[in-house]
Amino acid sequence: YCVEFKTESLSHHCALENRPYARWMQYLREGHTVCVACQPPAMNTDTHRCSGDGHNADGNKILHWEAVGNSQCQGTWKKIRQLEHCSCPLVHSFIFT
């Protein structure tokens, strides 16, 4: 499954990232909708959920995220909805880890 989030805030460290494999962090923006896929091995085998997916969060709850590979690139987002059938666009798509 996938979860759509609206990015509320992010640290300035994301824009400073210039390592070739991590340049995607430069394109994160406040107010953008991002799509995050929950796939194994991040998925819990008992609950079939990914940690941090905002399962019990309503649309007003602020949730925290952190980029893998750069713990200084972090921020907050609000859950928009969960999609059982993923249709994430090629840009602004991520995977839970």
C-alpha positions in Angstrom: 0.0 0.0 0.0 1.0 3.6 -0.3 0.3 6.7 1.8 0.0 10.3 0.6 1.4 13.0 2.9 1.5 16.8 2.6 4.9 18.1 3.6 4.5 20.7 6.3 8.1 21.6 7.1 11.6 20.5 6.3 15.1 21.5 7.5 17.4 23.6 5.4 19.9 20.6 5.4 17.8 18.9 2.7 18.6 21.7 0.2 22.3 21.5 1.0 22.6 17.8 0.0 24.8 17.4 -3.1 26.0 13.8 -3.0 24.9 12.2 -6.4 22.7 9.5 -4.9 21.0 11.9 -2.5 20.3 14.9 -4.7 16.6 14.1 -4.5 16.5 15.8 -1.1 17.1 19.1 -2.8 13.6 18.8 -4.5 11.6 18.5 -1.3 9.3 21.4 -0.8 6.9 22.5 1.9 3.3 22.1 0.8 4.0 19.4 -1.8 2.2 16.1 -1.7 4.5 13.1 -1.5 3.6 9.4 -2.0 5.3 6.8 0.2 5.1 3.0 -0.5 5.1 0.4 2.2 6.9 -2.7 1.0 8.9 -5.6 2.5 11.3 -5.6 4.3 10.0 -2.4 6.0 6.6 -4.0 6.4 6.0 -5.6 9.8 5.2 -9.3 9.1 2.6 -9.5 11.9 0.7 -6.2 11.2 1.5 -5.9 7.5 2.1 -2.2 8.2 5.1 0.1 8.0 6.3 2.0 11.0 5.5 5.7 10.7 2.7 5.3 8.1 0.3 7.4 10.3 -2.2 4.5 10.5 -4.1 6.0 13.5 -3.5 9.6 12.6 -6.2 11.9 11.4 -5.5 14.6 8.8 -4.6 17.2 11.3 -1.9 15.2 13.2 1.6 16.4 12.5 3.9 13.4 11.9 7.7 13.5 11.7 10.0 12.1 9.0 13.7 11.7 8.4 15.6 11.0 5.2 17.7 7.9 5.1 21.4 8.7 4.6 21.1 12.3 6.0 19.6 12.5 9.4 19.8 16.3 9.3 17.3 16.3 6.4 14.0 15.9 8.3 10.7 17.5 8.7 7.0 17.1 9.3 4.0 16.1 7.2 0.3 15.3 7.5 -1.3 12.2 6.2 -3.8 12.8 3.4 -4.9 9.2 2.6 -3.9 5.6 2.3 -4.1 3.9 -1.1 -4.4 0.1 -1.3 -3.3 0.2 -4.9 -0.3 2.4 -5.3 -0.3 4.9 -8.1 2.6 7.0 -7.0 4.0 9.4 -9.6 7.6 9.1 -10.6 8.6 12.3 -8.8 7.9 12.9 -5.1 7.7 9.1 -4.4 9.5 7.4 -1.6 9.6 4.0 0.3 9.4 3.4 4.0 12.5 1.9 5.5 
